[in-house]
Amino acid sequence: MNKGLVVNGISASYDKKRVLHNVSFSAPMNGVTAIVGPNGCGKSTLLKVISRIIVPTEGEVFLDGVSLLSLTRTDSAKRVAYLPQSRNTSDIRVSSLVLHGRFPYTGYPRKYREEDYVKVENALRKKGIEDKKDQLVSSLSGGERQKVYIAMCLVQETDVLLFDEPTTFLDISRQFKLLDEAKKLAKEGKCVVIVLHDIIQALETADNMVVMDEGRVVMEDTPSSVYDSGILEKVFSLRINKESSHYYYSRKDDENTFHHP
């Protein structure tokens, strides 16, 4: 069994509609795996299956050869952290939200230990937001909020991090900072799986790339191999060009080009 995350033959339904069809791919440790595909193709549902929010109708998910679906949800949460696309920024303090990431280790009702608070302080310091710990999350900028949510994932102390379109609502400079953070986490030994709506960001960030369409994986390979195959133009109806190590868009029906910032 491959070391890292292995999704094998996953099918799943949502509101009685089949959303995923026999989905398989691998996401190695020490790497960023980007999942791309048109809206509604099942990307977010796939992350919810991996994180045990949705129960698949078929298939398995393995981490280092261990079936995640056979574990309790608590034990699974010690291995996989999930950052959803939409998040409630209610009136909660930064430190309290990050502390929530310790939930797999606290039991119920939750009883936090001194080491939990220490891990929160360390995560806030690592993300450079220790001075924000007593502020309300709702008072922060978009970039600061993302740092808080990533800190919450870090204190969960998992090998796998699932990010669902984390660049949404961020300006372009903060998007690139977040993607740099994903690559840094991978270099630190994490398996980072990230859903991105920007194909060029995926091509330039990922070590491994998964292309989905209509609930199926249509290709999985390195970004350069995915680009060379032409599958992205087929799935997205966009011409993607490459100059040196950088990519840019153009529409398939005209010659106008759209360079990535």
Contacts in CASP RR format, 6 or more apart in sequence:
PFRMAT RR
TARGET T0000
AUTHOR 0000-0000-0000
METHOD contacts of the structure
MODEL  1
MNKGLVVNGISASYDKKRVLHNVSFSAPMNGVTAIVGPNGCGKSTLLKVI
SRIIVPTEGEVFLDGVSLLSLTRTDSAKRVAYLPQSRNTSDIRVSSLVLH
GRFPYTGYPRKYREEDYVKVENALRKKGIEDKKDQLVSSLSGGERQKVYI
AMCLVQETDVLLFDEPTTFLDISRQFKLLDEAKKLAKEGKCVVIVLHDII
QALETADNMVVMDEGRVVMEDTPSSVYDSGILEKVFSLRINKESSHYYYS
RKDDENTFHHP
1 62 0 8 1.000
1 64 0 8 1.000
1 65 0 8 1.000
2 26 0 8 1.000
2 28 0 8 1.000
2 65 0 8 1.000
3 28 0 8 1.000
3 29 0 8 1.000
3 64 0 8 1.000
4 26 0 8 1.000
4 27 0 8 1.000
4 28 0 8 1.000
4 29 0 8 1.000
4 62 0 8 1.000
4 63 0 8 1.000
4 64 0 8 1.000
4 159 0 8 1.000
4 160 0 8 1.000
4 191 0 8 1.000
5 26 0 8 1.000
5 27 0 8 1.000
5 28 0 8 1.000
5 33 0 8 1.000
5 50 0 8 1.000
5 61 0 8 1.000
5 62 0 8 1.000
5 63 0 8 1.000
5 160 0 8 1.000
5 191 0 8 1.000
5 193 0 8 1.000
6 26 0 8 1.000
6 27 0 8 1.000
6 61 0 8 1.000
6 62 0 8 1.000
6 63 0 8 1.000
6 65 0 8 1.000
7 23 0 8 1.000
7 24 0 8 1.000
7 25 0 8 1.000
7 26 0 8 1.000
7 27 0 8 1.000
7 46 0 8 1.000
7 50 0 8 1.000
7 61 0 8 1.000
8 24 0 8 1.000
8 59 0 8 1.000
8 60 0 8 1.000
8 61 0 8 1.000
8 62 0 8 1.000
9 22 0 8 1.000
9 23 0 8 1.000
9 24 0 8 1.000
9 58 0 8 1.000
9 59 0 8 1.000
9 60 0 8 1.000
10 20 0 8 1.000
10 22 0 8 1.000
10 23 0 8 1.000
10 24 0 8 1.000
10 46 0 8 1.000
10 49 0 8 1.000
10 56 0 8 1.000
10 58 0 8 1.000
10 59 0 8 1.000
10 60 0 8 1.000
10 61 0 8 1.000
11 18 0 8 1.000
11 20 0 8 1.000
11 21 0 8 1.000
11 22 0 8 1.000
11 23 0 8 1.000
11 56 0 8 1.000
11 57 0 8 1.000
11 58 0 8 1.000
11 59 0 8 1.000
12 18 0 8 1.000
12 19 0 8 1.000
12 20 0 8 1.000
12 45 0 8 1.000
12 46 0 8 1.000
12 49 0 8 1.000
12 54 0 8 1.000
12 55 0 8 1.000
12 56 0 8 1.000
12 57 0 8 1.000
13 19 0 8 1.000
13 57 0 8 1.000
14 45 0 8 1.000
14 54 0 8 1.000
19 42 0 8 1.000
19 45 0 8 1.000
19 215 0 8 1.000
20 42 0 8 1.000
20 45 0 8 1.000
20 46 0 8 1.000
20 49 0 8 1.000
20 56 0 8 1.000
20 215 0 8 1.000
20 216 0 8 1.000
21 214 0 8 1.000
21 215 0 8 1.000
21 216 0 8 1.000
22 58 0 8 1.000
22 216 0 8 1.000
23 46 0 8 1.000
23 212 0 8 1.000
23 215 0 8 1.000
23 216 0 8 1.000
23 217 0 8 1.000
24 217 0 8 1.000
25 33 0 8 1.000
25 210 0 8 1.000
25 217 0 8 1.000
25 220 0 8 1.000
26 208 0 8 1.000
26 220 0 8 1.000
27 33 0 8 1.000
27 160 0 8 1.000
27 191 0 8 1.000
27 193 0 8 1.000
27 208 0 8 1.000
28 191 0 8 1.000
28 207 0 8 1.000
28 208 0 8 1.000
29 159 0 8 1.000
29 189 0 8 1.000
29 190 0 8 1.000
29 191 0 8 1.000
30 186 0 8 1.000
30 187 0 8 1.000
30 189 0 8 1.000
30 190 0 8 1.000
30 191 0 8 1.000
31 186 0 8 1.000
31 187 0 8 1.000
31 189 0 8 1.000
31 190 0 8 1.000
31 191 0 8 1.000
31 192 0 8 1.000
31 207 0 8 1.000
31 208 0 8 1.000
32 182 0 8 1.000
32 183 0 8 1.000
32 186 0 8 1.000
32 192 0 8 1.000
32 193 0 8 1.000
32 194 0 8 1.000
32 205 0 8 1.000
32 206 0 8 1.000
32 207 0 8 1.000
32 208 0 8 1.000
33 191 0 8 1.000
33 192 0 8 1.000
33 193 0 8 1.000
33 194 0 8 1.000
33 206 0 8 1.000
33 207 0 8 1.000
33 208 0 8 1.000
33 209 0 8 1.000
33 210 0 8 1.000
34 194 0 8 1.000
34 195 0 8 1.000
34 196 0 8 1.000
34 201 0 8 1.000
34 202 0 8 1.000
34 205 0 8 1.000
34 206 0 8 1.000
34 208 0 8 1.000
34 209 0 8 1.000
34 210 0 8 1.000
34 223 0 8 1.000
35 43 0 8 1.000
35 46 0 8 1.000
35 47 0 8 1.000
35 193 0 8 1.000
35 194 0 8 1.000
35 195 0 8 1.000
35 196 0 8 1.000
35 210 0 8 1.000
35 212 0 8 1.000
36 43 0 8 1.000
36 195 0 8 1.000
36 196 0 8 1.000
36 197 0 8 1.000
36 199 0 8 1.000
36 202 0 8 1.000
36 209 0 8 1.000
36 210 0 8 1.000
36 211 0 8 1.000
36 212 0 8 1.000
36 232 0 8 1.000
37 43 0 8 1.000
37 211 0 8 1.000
37 212 0 8 1.000
37 213 0 8 1.000
37 235 0 8 1.000
37 236 0 8 1.000
38 213 0 8 1.000
38 235 0 8 1.000
38 236 0 8 1.000
39 197 0 8 1.000
41 212 0 8 1.000
41 213 0 8 1.000
41 214 0 8 1.000
41 215 0 8 1.000
42 212 0 8 1.000
42 215 0 8 1.000
43 164 0 8 1.000
43 195 0 8 1.000
43 212 0 8 1.000
44 84 0 8 1.000
44 85 0 8 1.000
44 164 0 8 1.000
44 165 0 8 1.000
44 195 0 8 1.000
45 54 0 8 1.000
46 212 0 8 1.000
47 82 0 8 1.000
47 84 0 8 1.000
47 162 0 8 1.000
47 164 0 8 1.000
47 193 0 8 1.000
47 195 0 8 1.000
48 54 0 8 1.000
48 82 0 8 1.000
49 55 0 8 1.000
49 56 0 8 1.000
49 61 0 8 1.000
50 61 0 8 1.000
50 68 0 8 1.000
50 80 0 8 1.000
50 82 0 8 1.000
50 160 0 8 1.000
50 162 0 8 1.000
50 193 0 8 1.000
51 76 0 8 1.000
51 80 0 8 1.000
51 81 0 8 1.000
51 82 0 8 1.000
51 162 0 8 1.000
52 68 0 8 1.000
52 69 0 8 1.000
52 73 0 8 1.000
52 76 0 8 1.000
52 77 0 8 1.000
52 80 0 8 1.000
53 82 0 8 1.000
56 69 0 8 1.000
59 69 0 8 1.000
60 67 0 8 1.000
60 69 0 8 1.000
61 67 0 8 1.000
61 68 0 8 1.000
61 69 0 8 1.000
62 68 0 8 1.000
63 79 0 8 1.000
63 80 0 8 1.000
63 159 0 8 1.000
63 160 0 8 1.000
64 159 0 8 1.000
68 76 0 8 1.000
68 79 0 8 1.000
68 80 0 8 1.000
71 79 0 8 1.000
74 104 0 8 1.000
74 107 0 8 1.000
75 104 0 8 1.000
77 103 0 8 1.000
77 104 0 8 1.000
77 156 0 8 1.000
77 158 0 8 1.000
78 104 0 8 1.000
78 105 0 8 1.000
78 156 0 8 1.000
78 157 0 8 1.000
78 158 0 8 1.000
79 158 0 8 1.000
79 159 0 8 1.000
79 160 0 8 1.000
80 158 0 8 1.000
80 159 0 8 1.000
80 160 0 8 1.000
80 162 0 8 1.000
81 101 0 8 1.000
81 153 0 8 1.000
81 156 0 8 1.000
81 158 0 8 1.000
81 160 0 8 1.000
81 161 0 8 1.000
81 162 0 8 1.000
82 153 0 8 1.000
82 162 0 8 1.000
82 164 0 8 1.000
83 149 0 8 1.000
83 150 0 8 1.000
83 153 0 8 1.000
83 161 0 8 1.000
83 162 0 8 1.000
83 163 0 8 1.000
83 164 0 8 1.000
83 166 0 8 1.000
84 164 0 8 1.000
85 164 0 8 1.000
85 165 0 8 1.000
85 168 0 8 1.000
85 195 0 8 1.000
87 145 0 8 1.000
87 149 0 8 1.000
89 137 0 8 1.000
89 138 0 8 1.000
89 145 0 8 1.000
90 137 0 8 1.000
90 138 0 8 1.000
91 136 0 8 1.000
91 137 0 8 1.000
91 138 0 8 1.000
92 136 0 8 1.000
92 137 0 8 1.000
93 133 0 8 1.000
93 134 0 8 1.000
93 135 0 8 1.000
93 136 0 8 1.000
93 137 0 8 1.000
94 124 0 8 1.000
94 129 0 8 1.000
94 132 0 8 1.000
94 133 0 8 1.000
94 134 0 8 1.000
94 135 0 8 1.000
94 136 0 8 1.000
94 137 0 8 1.000
94 140 0 8 1.000
94 148 0 8 1.000
95 120 0 8 1.000
95 124 0 8 1.000
95 133 0 8 1.000
95 134 0 8 1.000
97 137 0 8 1.000
97 148 0 8 1.000
97 149 0 8 1.000
97 152 0 8 1.000
98 120 0 8 1.000
98 123 0 8 1.000
98 124 0 8 1.000
98 133 0 8 1.000
98 148 0 8 1.000
98 151 0 8 1.000
98 152 0 8 1.000
98 155 0 8 1.000
99 112 0 8 1.000
99 116 0 8 1.000
99 117 0 8 1.000
99 120 0 8 1.000
99 155 0 8 1.000
100 152 0 8 1.000
101 152 0 8 1.000
101 153 0 8 1.000
101 155 0 8 1.000
101 156 0 8 1.000
102 112 0 8 1.000
102 116 0 8 1.000
102 119 0 8 1.000
102 120 0 8 1.000
102 155 0 8 1.000
102 156 0 8 1.000
103 110 0 8 1.000
103 156 0 8 1.000
104 156 0 8 1.000
105 116 0 8 1.000
106 112 0 8 1.000
106 113 0 8 1.000
106 116 0 8 1.000
116 155 0 8 1.000
119 155 0 8 1.000
119 157 0 8 1.000
120 151 0 8 1.000
120 155 0 8 1.000
121 130 0 8 1.000
121 133 0 8 1.000
123 151 0 8 1.000
123 152 0 8 1.000
123 154 0 8 1.000
123 155 0 8 1.000
124 130 0 8 1.000
124 132 0 8 1.000
124 133 0 8 1.000
124 151 0 8 1.000
126 151 0 8 1.000
126 154 0 8 1.000
127 147 0 8 1.000
127 148 0 8 1.000
127 150 0 8 1.000
127 151 0 8 1.000
127 154 0 8 1.000
128 147 0 8 1.000
129 144 0 8 1.000
129 147 0 8 1.000
129 148 0 8 1.000
129 151 0 8 1.000
132 140 0 8 1.000
132 144 0 8 1.000
132 148 0 8 1.000
137 145 0 8 1.000
137 148 0 8 1.000
140 148 0 8 1.000
142 169 0 8 1.000
142 170 0 8 1.000
142 174 0 8 1.000
143 170 0 8 1.000
143 174 0 8 1.000
143 177 0 8 1.000
143 178 0 8 1.000
146 166 0 8 1.000
146 170 0 8 1.000
146 174 0 8 1.000
146 178 0 8 1.000
149 166 0 8 1.000
150 181 0 8 1.000
153 161 0 8 1.000
159 189 0 8 1.000
159 190 0 8 1.000
159 191 0 8 1.000
160 190 0 8 1.000
160 191 0 8 1.000
160 192 0 8 1.000
160 193 0 8 1.000
161 182 0 8 1.000
161 185 0 8 1.000
161 190 0 8 1.000
161 191 0 8 1.000
161 192 0 8 1.000
161 193 0 8 1.000
162 193 0 8 1.000
162 194 0 8 1.000
163 182 0 8 1.000
163 192 0 8 1.000
163 193 0 8 1.000
163 194 0 8 1.000
163 195 0 8 1.000
164 195 0 8 1.000
165 195 0 8 1.000
165 196 0 8 1.000
165 197 0 8 1.000
166 178 0 8 1.000
166 182 0 8 1.000
166 194 0 8 1.000
167 174 0 8 1.000
167 175 0 8 1.000
167 178 0 8 1.000
167 179 0 8 1.000
167 196 0 8 1.000
167 197 0 8 1.000
167 198 0 8 1.000
167 201 0 8 1.000
168 197 0 8 1.000
170 178 0 8 1.000
172 261 0 8 1.000
175 198 0 8 1.000
175 201 0 8 1.000
179 201 0 8 1.000
179 205 0 8 1.000
182 192 0 8 1.000
182 194 0 8 1.000
182 205 0 8 1.000
183 192 0 8 1.000
183 205 0 8 1.000
185 192 0 8 1.000
186 192 0 8 1.000
186 207 0 8 1.000
194 205 0 8 1.000
194 206 0 8 1.000
196 202 0 8 1.000
196 205 0 8 1.000
198 260 0 8 1.000
199 232 0 8 1.000
199 236 0 8 1.000
199 238 0 8 1.000
199 240 0 8 1.000
199 247 0 8 1.000
199 249 0 8 1.000
200 240 0 8 1.000
200 247 0 8 1.000
200 248 0 8 1.000
200 249 0 8 1.000
200 260 0 8 1.000
201 260 0 8 1.000
202 209 0 8 1.000
202 223 0 8 1.000
203 209 0 8 1.000
203 223 0 8 1.000
203 226 0 8 1.000
203 227 0 8 1.000
203 240 0 8 1.000
203 247 0 8 1.000
204 223 0 8 1.000
204 245 0 8 1.000
204 246 0 8 1.000
204 247 0 8 1.000
206 223 0 8 1.000
207 222 0 8 1.000
207 223 0 8 1.000
208 220 0 8 1.000
208 221 0 8 1.000
208 222 0 8 1.000
209 219 0 8 1.000
209 220 0 8 1.000
209 221 0 8 1.000
209 222 0 8 1.000
209 223 0 8 1.000
209 226 0 8 1.000
210 217 0 8 1.000
210 219 0 8 1.000
210 220 0 8 1.000
211 217 0 8 1.000
211 218 0 8 1.000
211 219 0 8 1.000
211 220 0 8 1.000
211 226 0 8 1.000
211 231 0 8 1.000
211 232 0 8 1.000
211 235 0 8 1.000
212 218 0 8 1.000
213 235 0 8 1.000
218 231 0 8 1.000
218 235 0 8 1.000
219 226 0 8 1.000
219 229 0 8 1.000
219 231 0 8 1.000
221 229 0 8 1.000
226 232 0 8 1.000
227 240 0 8 1.000
227 242 0 8 1.000
227 247 0 8 1.000
232 238 0 8 1.000
232 240 0 8 1.000
233 239 0 8 1.000
233 240 0 8 1.000
233 252 0 8 1.000
237 252 0 8 1.000
238 249 0 8 1.000
238 250 0 8 1.000
238 251 0 8 1.000
238 252 0 8 1.000
239 249 0 8 1.000
239 250 0 8 1.000
239 251 0 8 1.000
239 252 0 8 1.000
240 247 0 8 1.000
240 248 0 8 1.000
240 249 0 8 1.000
240 250 0 8 1.000
241 247 0 8 1.000
241 248 0 8 1.000
241 249 0 8 1.000
241 250 0 8 1.000
241 257 0 8 1.000
242 248 0 8 1.000
246 260 0 8 1.000
247 260 0 8 1.000
248 257 0 8 1.000
248 258 0 8 1.000
248 259 0 8 1.000
248 260 0 8 1.000
249 257 0 8 1.000
249 258 0 8 1.000
249 259 0 8 1.000
249 260 0 8 1.000
250 256 0 8 1.000
250 257 0 8 1.000
250 258 0 8 1.000
251 258 0 8 1.000
END
